[in-house]
Amino acid sequence: MKKRAISIILAALMLVALAVPAAATEEKTSSVTVTTLVAPTYEDAGSFGEGLAAVKKDGKWGYIDKTGKAVIDFKYDYAGTFNEGYAVAARYEEDTEYSSIDDGGVGGYIVYLIDPTGKETHLTVHLNYTNEDYPLGLYYLETLEDQRNLFVQEGVVNVAGAVFDTNGRQVKPNDAELKALMDKCEANELIEFSFTYTDPELGREVKEYDYEVFPSGVSVNGLIPMCVRSYGIPVYFLMDKTGHIVKEYSDMIETTWADDDAIYLDYFSAPDSTGYIRAARVVYEDWEENARFGLIDYATGKWAVQPAYDGYRYFLNGETFGNGMWIVQKGDKYGAVSQKTMTETISTEYDYLDIFTNGLSAACKDGKWGYIDTYGNSYSVGLPGGGTAKNLAITGPFSENGVAAVYDEDTGKGYLVMDTPVNGVLPAIEGSDGVALSTYFPGFDGTVDSIHSTISPDDVIAFEQDGKYGYYKLTFDLVGQNPFTDVLPGDYFFDEVLWAVDREIVDTDTTELQPKTGCPRWKVVESIWRAAGRPEPTITSVPFTDVSPDAPYYKAILWAYEKNVARGSSATTFVPDETVLRRDALTLLYRAAGEPEMQKENNFQDVPDDAYYIKSISWAVSQTTPITNGVSTTTFEPNSQVVNCDVLVFLYRTAETNAIDLSLGTQLK
């Protein structure tokens, strides 16, 4: 990754600034203030979700709000995190008759959905053989405690091998559709789900089905992955929240037998928002040893990524890709498959590779920890006060607030690290009073599993002190952070975008820059005007009938017209919303630089010698750091459209040329 010419952190100290006079600037550094939100008084503590957190007191769980006020009574033996307005909770009820999906029982851990007011709704199981409803109960609390993703998602929750909606009702596949699927499997000689016998009372053959149905993955986009099995190969299908089977996979299973091994699909999830399904092709014998994972295109049923991997990680809420990357595993090594190419673009050579968030992944290679971006570029962590961490333990992905927790074994301190690299280094942050953050997290040991290292999106963290749990509130003052979710470390325009952010050349009131979207003419002019320090025009109107005085960029057009930077597409039109072409973007920049006299040098076959933009191109390609080069040695493509990110790249490189014209009041660096 090329080094940034202008440091984000030191940008405010530049003697020659763009948008802010140098005399008014002062150095700022990132900091985090940690305050006690809830005193450590509880026996255990969960994460906050939707303003409430489960805490344990006198052996029972209840819920508190962020002021520490008890909102839901301490009466549960299990209490999950709130999501979509509900949490899963359970308590032991000795005399309650219940069903554990298959068998009834009396006395067990009865499972509820609770809302933020504490209103309880039984999760209810309907037993076909009795045609009765029973509350869901469990013999072992560990069944809940060991289950991952135990929260309401997309209006359903998967508990103990069954699916329930927010009314507490068990969602079962449509009986007729399920039996049709099983009959199809038998007709294809895939697996036997039924048997026939002669009923002596009826005096005829009767067909009975012997099967079990289970949810098999995380619910995504309203679809629930399910599997039906007898004593052999499971068959998978997708069910919606009404129980309708919307897709089944029996026709995708290879039934060719060779050496007594059957190859078939197993362990898949619902299609994510990109339309891909994580799946495996497995030799029937030795399932655990022979599973090979890949991706199936939901629309076509074809393999988009061939099943060649021993394992994988999925992104949040069941999504396959984080920042366009799917983490895969071969043996005990990790790499990543790119969503763009559906190929392994980061080779499986890492001892550990976490999901990508904010364009970065925690990575360990040859026992050394650091971060990599989606292009495979490596980043070290810069310690407060100078130097880089040499012996890190990375503890998790970046959260929505753009920070992750790390632990440096050499210093014995924990830090928060920012997601915006400066010269290939990710800045680490201590507490605002200079005390290492590990002081606030006494249980923070630098391990991947440490709950104290997880930075929640709402910046509230559970902590332990003297065997009791409470909550800290983190307040961040971050300098130079990347505001755009679609601009990631490693992008060729990353430094240039942050340079423009520092100088308020681009707006940061949105989380997306849309870097690959065509840039309209008005935005190029406004960007140049902002880079010039937003000078006040002396004229009050322009002859362009298609530029409204109410337009937010009107002042920029006034200034550009007055200074002869923008002359319009005709005497009376500017065509502000037209996507700018390469030739015109460079012409605008060339004029803003004062139109220095250039010797016309033209090696491009697609640039006529008499073109009005010949000097602009000669100027652009002749700089020590070219504003832009040709597409090849003989072609320039002057009529190609320019996207948002490239306008900022051009502008940044123009600043690097020290282009100054005092008559315009323009200083780009």
PyMOL commands that set and color helices and strands:
alter all, ss='L'
color gray80, all
select helices_A, chain A and resi 11-13+22-24+142-145+175-187+250-252+287-290+316-318+437-439+451-453+494-502+521-531+554-562+582-592+614-622+644-656+662-664
alter helices_A, ss='H'
color red, helices_A
select strands_A, chain A and resi 31-42+44-49+52-57+60-64+70-76+78-79+87-99+104-114+120-122+124-127+132-135+137-138+156-159+162-165+194-199+204-209+212-215+224-229+235-239+245-248+257-258+261-266+276-283+291-297+303-309+311-312+325-330+333-338+344-350+352-353+360-365+368-373+378-382+392-394+403-408+413-418+425-429+460-465+468-477+660-661+666-667
alter strands_A, ss='S'
color yellow, strands_A
deselect
rebuild
show_as cartoon
